[in-house]
Amino acid sequence: MAEHTSHLNLYKVDPVTDGNQTFNVKTMMNDNWDKIDGKVGSIDTKLQGVEDHANNYTHPSTHDASIIRVTDAGSQFNGENVEDVLGEVGTGLSDMIQVSATEPNSFNTHTLWLQDIGDSSFSAGGGINIANAETSTQPPVENNYWFKPI
């Protein structure tokens, strides 16, 4: 039995139950195209009503724009604009994520170590090793990872 789509009510042929029916161009194609064209036309009409540059922001003269600040949810990072905030976040991340061929010498328990271990396939041991810092403050004496693979 044929179905109809949920949004535009387009006719969908079920090949199992409708496979032996004669192909009806009007029902199976033209009516669907008319529905799509009508929907696109109504969206186009709405968009024609939007003025050029309608989303441009003009700051009101009642107060200085410098009082507006961009802040993250925890108010940990602040800035004049999004780029400033992202710069602060990036500075914080540089202490937490290290990309290195050798195990890092300094860390905190939130540090991630990303090690490029070669271009060979994953099954042959290549790829990126992602490791998390152990809770110890000293590197291990034995030939063991200070960072454990995660």
Wavefront OBJ file of the C-alpha trace (Angstrom):
o trace
v 0.000 0.000 0.000
v 1.349 3.403 -0.924
v 2.274 5.870 1.813
v 2.523 9.643 2.072
v 5.376 11.680 3.531
v 4.753 13.402 6.845
v 5.593 16.996 5.891
v 4.454 17.595 2.329
v 2.110 14.614 1.996
v 4.042 13.376 -1.041
v 2.869 10.104 -2.555
v 5.313 7.217 -1.999
v 4.883 3.991 -3.944
v 5.522 0.771 -2.013
v 7.354 -1.487 -4.493
v 6.206 -4.633 -2.666
v 2.471 -3.978 -2.625
v 2.187 -1.521 -5.529
v 4.748 -3.114 -7.854
v 2.154 -4.550 -10.229
v 0.188 -1.308 -10.604
v 0.345 0.695 -13.790
v 2.671 3.668 -13.337
v 0.471 6.751 -13.026
v 2.541 9.816 -13.939
v -0.011 12.262 -12.522
v -0.361 10.564 -9.123
v 3.162 9.262 -8.717
v 5.093 12.250 -10.042
v 3.231 15.385 -11.121
v 1.141 15.769 -7.955
v 4.302 15.438 -5.865
v 6.142 18.011 -7.987
v 3.197 20.423 -7.628
v 3.320 20.071 -3.819
v 7.080 20.667 -3.749
v 6.797 23.650 -6.093
v 3.996 25.123 -3.979
v 6.009 24.784 -0.765
v 9.148 26.271 -2.299
v 7.049 29.085 -3.758
v 5.582 29.971 -0.361
v 9.050 29.988 1.215
v 10.364 32.153 -1.618
v 7.460 34.583 -1.120
v 8.294 34.861 2.595
v 11.962 35.480 1.823
v 11.079 38.183 -0.702
v 9.448 40.070 2.172
v 12.710 40.264 4.129
v 14.536 43.502 3.463
v 18.195 43.484 2.433
v 20.459 43.701 5.482
v 17.484 43.061 7.796
v 19.679 41.238 10.292
v 22.324 43.985 10.529
v 22.621 45.255 14.093
v 22.834 48.946 14.860
v 23.817 49.645 18.439
v 21.497 52.149 20.140
v 22.894 55.528 21.120
v 21.521 55.198 24.675
v 24.646 53.436 25.965
v 28.192 52.669 24.911
v 28.781 49.353 23.125
v 31.821 48.624 25.310
v 29.548 47.615 28.207
v 28.529 44.512 26.263
v 30.798 41.565 26.997
v 30.891 38.020 25.715
v 31.114 35.494 28.550
v 31.026 31.723 28.715
v 28.392 29.954 30.839
v 30.607 29.777 33.936
v 31.909 33.359 33.539
v 35.386 31.888 33.368
v 36.264 33.508 30.039
v 35.356 37.095 29.124
v 36.075 39.265 26.142
v 34.980 42.063 23.873
v 34.028 39.555 21.191
v 33.779 35.837 20.534
v 37.358 35.716 19.216
v 38.692 37.071 22.539
v 36.795 34.416 24.480
v 37.984 31.664 22.137
v 41.538 32.958 22.547
v 41.249 32.603 26.323
v 39.784 29.128 25.972
v 42.589 28.183 23.581
v 45.212 29.364 26.067
v 43.638 27.161 28.725
v 43.500 24.204 26.357
v 47.173 24.503 25.453
v 47.996 23.465 29.031
v 45.678 20.477 28.770
v 46.352 19.026 25.316
v 49.802 18.215 24.055
v 50.721 16.713 20.697
v 54.101 15.073 20.958
v 56.161 12.195 19.595
v 57.417 11.532 23.111
v 55.615 11.427 26.408
v 55.275 14.917 27.977
v 57.422 15.786 31.003
v 54.904 18.040 32.712
v 51.188 17.510 33.113
v 48.163 17.813 35.294
v 45.521 15.147 35.784
v 43.374 16.746 33.085
v 46.115 16.656 30.451
v 45.544 14.645 27.293
v 48.531 13.490 25.284
v 48.001 12.869 21.567
v 50.853 10.931 20.017
v 51.165 10.358 16.273
v 52.307 6.747 16.059
v 52.640 6.447 12.321
v 50.961 6.390 8.952
v 50.390 2.643 8.861
v 46.878 1.271 9.138
v 45.157 1.156 12.501
v 45.330 -2.651 12.611
v 49.093 -2.431 12.006
v 49.519 -0.081 14.969
v 49.413 3.277 13.195
v 47.290 6.311 13.963
v 47.013 8.535 17.017
v 47.511 7.368 20.593
v 45.338 9.356 23.009
v 46.434 9.076 26.616
v 45.293 10.594 29.893
v 47.632 11.664 32.696
v 47.987 9.334 35.662
v 47.385 10.867 39.071
v 51.030 10.502 40.094
v 53.153 13.651 40.224
v 56.324 11.766 39.247
v 57.074 9.819 36.065
v 57.227 6.066 36.620
v 60.644 4.563 37.290
v 59.925 1.503 35.168
v 59.414 1.620 31.431
v 55.735 2.351 31.866
v 53.494 5.127 30.578
v 53.090 8.148 32.775
v 50.034 8.656 30.618
v 47.652 5.740 30.220
v 46.060 5.056 26.811
v 42.321 5.793 26.728
l 1 2 3 4 5 6 7 8 9 10 11 12 13 14 15 16 17 18 19 20 21 22 23 24 25 26 27 28 29 30 31 32 33 34 35 36 37 38 39 40 41 42 43 44 45 46 47 48 49 50 51 52 53 54 55 56 57 58 59 60 61 62 63 64 65 66 67 68 69 70 71 72 73 74 75 76 77 78 79 80 81 82 83 84 85 86 87 88 89 90 91 92 93 94 95 96 97 98 99 100 101 102 103 104 105 106 107 108 109 110 111 112 113 114 115 116 117 118 119 120 121 122 123 124 125 126 127 128 129 130 131 132 133 134 135 136 137 138 139 140 141 142 143 144 145 146 147 148 149 150
